[in-house]
Amino acid sequence: MQVVLLSGGSGKRLWPLSNEVRSKAFLKLLPKAGGGVESMIERVCRGLAEAELLASSCIVTHRSQVEITRKSVGGDIPVLAEPLKRGTFTAVALAASYLHSVRKIRPEEIVAVIPVDSYVEASFFKRLQRFPEVLAESGADLALLGATPQLPSTQFGYILPRGTSSSAEYLQVAQFSEKPDEARAEYLISQGGLWNCGVFSCSLQFLLTCLEDRGLTTVYQELLEHYNLLPERSFDREVLEKTESAVVIPYTGQWADIGSWDALTPFLPGEVTGLGTISADSEDTHLVNELSIPVHVIGAPGLIVAAGPDGILVAGKEQAKRIKEELEGQVMRPMIEEKRWGCSRILDCTRTAEGTEITTSKVALLSGRHTSYHLHPHTQEMWSVLSGSGEYIIEGMVHPATVGEMITVPAGARHLLRATTHLELIVVEIASSPGTSATEDIVRISDNWEG
């Protein structure tokens, strides 16, 4: 069985810690066995590895999240980069074309599709392993996983089975209901309705037929080349709700969509994450602080206080999800970005009257990691090494990078930086072309150290 992990999201409901690049799946906030914290994507990949499913997995994400995905999961899992966000149907289509034309997977092999940001336990992955047998036994085109509802939530879609049984491994699907109101949700639960986890499986041939029926190519590179012409589609609306032969496997274990602050806080390791305190009379308040300065909450019950480089949120937990509405239509530059080689945090960004953009960042490279070999056509860089050691290439020449050194990289010069120990530096970027953003003014040449 092949596993396709869908990753993405706009990062608005968990602002300011999440953003367009570092969405909720990448936030290291969940406690893990043995100590420490991990992200949702790390947790899901760990579960897949324990179920011996990770080796046959691939991840579909937007191209802006490839670097942070690589940092989170390593280099062994294929990461398919979408040029544009086009919805779950198109993301699944991209994965199907990859499995078919690049990996040469047999058409009859089963493909399971799951989101990377669900909070589940080990029994969830054991249920995934049952997909091939259930599809073979039932003869259905699609098999889904449906979680037993804990309350009549209006935030999830519902799967209504045809009949109910506490012992049946799977049930025929009668209908789907997309985020009903509370009264409708209560009725669906009374009729045996299950939460739609966004998890389904089918044969690769079924997916390829879906593409062909819609006039789409099944060749991976061709699909990528025409991505900008593809409509934005949901797999649920485009395929699931139109498929008559579908079954659902009930799942009674833990499943949670922790995509908002009120849903996430019960899973945090404590009331305070980061620097700061909460007074004793601030019951049911949580503080999550990524800044290097403390935040103190006094006499304020029932709040989520979240602080990070992108901003500060103070909200009642139940109302915190309204931040998505507040941010709608705003174009915000992420102030922190995680890369496969480390991370970069913007300290200051200004634009002169002439249109020149000057960005000052603190950059950290992990020991043994390096940036891509690249150039900035219109941007000059100046590096000041704060700590650690490394070496860099400018136009093919290798130089040592040592503490206290000032390094100038002219606009248009090909360059690369590598850390031999954990390396920190201040980087000033001067984008000389009016209207040019330093973060977008980049041409990547190679991911290899040699360039």
SULSUL-V509058 format. One record per helix or strand. SS is the DSSP state (alpha for helix, beta for strand). FROM is the first residue (numbers start at 0). LEN is the number of residues. If there is no record, write none. Layout:
ss->{SS | SS}
from->{FROM | FROM}
len->{LEN | LEN}
//
This chain:
ss->{beta | alpha | beta | beta | alpha | alpha | beta | alpha | beta | alpha | beta | beta | alpha | alpha | beta | beta | beta | alpha | beta | alpha | alpha | alpha | alpha | alpha | beta | beta | alpha | beta | beta | beta | beta | beta | beta | beta | alpha | beta | beta | beta | beta | beta | beta | beta | beta | beta | beta | beta | beta}
from->{1 | 23 | 29 | 36 | 39 | 53 | 56 | 62 | 77 | 86 | 109 | 117 | 121 | 130 | 141 | 157 | 170 | 181 | 193 | 203 | 219 | 226 | 234 | 239 | 245 | 254 | 260 | 267 | 271 | 275 | 285 | 294 | 302 | 310 | 316 | 335 | 341 | 356 | 369 | 372 | 378 | 389 | 396 | 405 | 414 | 422 | 442}
len->{5 | 3 | 2 | 2 | 11 | 3 | 6 | 11 | 5 | 15 | 6 | 3 | 7 | 8 | 7 | 4 | 7 | 9 | 10 | 10 | 6 | 3 | 4 | 3 | 6 | 3 | 7 | 1 | 2 | 3 | 4 | 3 | 6 | 6 | 11 | 4 | 10 | 9 | 1 | 3 | 9 | 5 | 5 | 4 | 5 | 9 | 4}
//
